[in-house]
Amino acid sequence: MVALDEAHFLKGNFVRICRWLVKEGKRVIIAGLDLDFKEGPFGYMPQLLVLANEVVKLQAVCVVCGKPASRSQRIINGKPASKKGPLELIGGLEVYEPRCLSYFVPPR
Protein backbone atom coordinates (compact mmCIF):
# COMPACT_ATOMS: atom_id res chain seq x y z
CA MET A 1 0.00 0.00 0.00
CA VAL A 2 1.10 3.56 -0.74
CA ALA A 3 -0.61 6.44 1.07
CA LEU A 4 -0.06 10.10 0.23
CA ASP A 5 -1.42 13.18 2.00
CA GLU A 6 -1.55 16.79 0.76
CA ALA A 7 -1.54 15.45 -2.80
CA HIS A 8 -2.85 18.76 -4.16
CA PHE A 9 0.70 20.14 -3.71
CA LEU A 10 2.47 17.36 -5.65
CA LYS A 11 4.04 18.15 -9.01
CA GLY A 12 5.72 16.40 -11.93
CA ASN A 13 4.79 12.89 -13.04
CA PHE A 14 2.59 12.26 -10.04
CA VAL A 15 -0.47 10.94 -11.93
CA ARG A 16 1.68 8.64 -14.09
CA ILE A 17 3.44 7.28 -11.00
CA CYS A 18 0.09 6.58 -9.30
CA ARG A 19 -1.17 4.71 -12.37
CA TRP A 20 2.04 2.66 -12.45
CA LEU A 21 1.72 1.79 -8.75
CA VAL A 22 -1.84 0.56 -9.28
CA LYS A 23 -0.76 -1.56 -12.27
CA GLU A 24 1.96 -3.04 -10.05
CA GLY A 25 -0.75 -4.23 -7.69
CA LYS A 26 -0.31 -1.59 -4.99
CA ARG A 27 -3.26 -0.09 -3.19
CA VAL A 28 -2.89 3.68 -3.56
CA ILE A 29 -4.65 5.96 -1.09
CA ILE A 30 -4.48 9.67 -1.80
CA ALA A 31 -5.74 12.52 0.38
CA GLY A 32 -5.90 16.14 -0.67
CA LEU A 33 -8.08 19.14 -1.33
CA ASP A 34 -10.08 19.08 -4.55
CA LEU A 35 -10.63 22.86 -4.55
CA ASP A 36 -8.24 25.72 -3.92
CA PHE A 37 -9.24 28.85 -1.98
CA LYS A 38 -10.55 30.39 -5.24
CA GLU A 39 -12.91 27.40 -5.75
CA GLY A 40 -10.84 26.17 -8.69
CA PRO A 41 -9.52 22.65 -9.20
CA PHE A 42 -6.43 22.10 -7.05
CA GLY A 43 -3.37 20.53 -8.67
CA TYR A 44 -3.75 17.00 -10.02
CA MET A 45 -6.74 16.20 -7.83
CA PRO A 46 -9.33 16.39 -10.68
CA GLN A 47 -7.29 13.94 -12.77
CA LEU A 48 -6.89 11.60 -9.82
CA LEU A 49 -10.60 11.73 -8.99
CA VAL A 50 -11.63 10.56 -12.46
CA LEU A 51 -9.06 7.73 -12.40
CA ALA A 52 -9.97 6.52 -8.92
CA ASN A 53 -11.74 3.20 -8.37
CA GLU A 54 -13.31 4.62 -5.21
CA VAL A 55 -13.75 8.18 -3.95
CA VAL A 56 -14.56 9.09 -0.36
CA LYS A 57 -15.13 12.80 0.03
CA LEU A 58 -14.79 14.00 3.59
CA GLN A 59 -15.67 17.45 4.85
CA ALA A 60 -14.43 19.56 7.71
CA VAL A 61 -16.72 21.46 10.08
CA CYS A 62 -17.62 25.06 9.25
CA VAL A 63 -16.03 27.38 11.82
CA VAL A 64 -19.01 29.76 11.57
CA CYS A 65 -22.08 27.51 11.89
CA GLY A 66 -20.88 23.94 12.52
CA LYS A 67 -22.32 22.46 9.30
CA PRO A 68 -20.21 20.35 6.90
CA ALA A 69 -17.58 22.56 5.23
CA SER A 70 -16.55 21.96 1.63
CA ARG A 71 -14.55 25.16 1.09
CA SER A 72 -11.28 26.64 2.38
CA GLN A 73 -11.62 30.33 3.24
CA ARG A 74 -8.25 32.04 3.08
CA ILE A 75 -8.02 34.75 5.73
CA ILE A 76 -5.56 37.66 5.53
CA ASN A 77 -5.55 40.22 8.36
CA GLY A 78 -8.85 38.84 9.66
CA LYS A 79 -10.72 39.19 6.34
CA PRO A 80 -11.34 36.94 3.32
CA ALA A 81 -8.39 37.11 0.93
CA SER A 82 -8.56 38.46 -2.61
CA LYS A 83 -7.79 36.40 -5.72
CA LYS A 84 -4.52 38.31 -6.17
CA GLY A 85 -2.59 36.25 -3.62
CA PRO A 86 -0.47 33.23 -4.52
CA LEU A 87 -2.32 29.98 -5.14
CA GLU A 88 -0.21 28.17 -2.57
CA LEU A 89 0.19 29.75 0.86
CA ILE A 90 1.20 27.36 3.60
CA GLY A 91 -0.56 27.93 6.89
CA GLY A 92 -2.98 26.59 9.44
CA LEU A 93 -6.06 28.04 11.11
CA GLU A 94 -4.44 31.49 11.12
CA VAL A 95 -4.64 31.52 7.29
CA TYR A 96 -7.46 29.09 6.39
CA GLU A 97 -10.89 28.40 7.82
CA PRO A 98 -13.17 25.55 6.79
CA ARG A 99 -16.47 27.03 5.63
CA CYS A 100 -19.79 25.74 4.35
CA LEU A 101 -21.27 27.20 1.15
CA SER A 102 -23.47 29.57 3.18
CA TYR A 103 -20.51 31.26 4.88
CA PHE A 104 -17.83 30.97 2.21
CA VAL A 105 -16.96 34.37 0.71
CA PRO A 106 -15.59 33.90 -2.82
CA PRO A 107 -12.39 35.91 -3.37
CA ARG A 108 -12.70 38.95 -5.62
ABEGO torsion letter per residue (X at the ends): XBBBBGAAABBEAAAAAAAAAAAAGBBBBBBEBABBAAGBBBEAAAAAAAABABBBBBBBBBAAAGBBBABBBBBBGGBBBBAABBABBBEBAAABBBBBAAABBBBX
